[in-house]
Amino acid sequence: MRKMIIVSAILVVAVCLAIVLTTHDAWAQAKKDGKNLSKEKEIASREGVSGSLGKKEWEKDKLPTKLKIAFGFGSLFAGIAVFKWL
């Protein structure tokens, strides 16, 4: 029983830490000069669909890093382990 409580506490701390580490970039939306020039705003302000369809460009700044990809796969294995052994 005591081991289960300790493992559960460690998992809760790990989940909280994961949330904290992955959401720090969500604070800032506007640039320092006050203009928000994100790609979503640019697309939303366009009229018509001529410039928004048919592009296969990858936005390098929005792709996940290798650490985030590894963390995602690790969380899958951790979830399987939790359901199997807890």
Secondary structure, DSSP 8 states (H G I E B T S, - for coil): -HHHHHHHHHHHHHHHHHHHHHSGGGS--S-TTS----HHHHHHH-SSSTTTSS-----GGGS--HHHHHHHHHHHHHHHHHHHH-
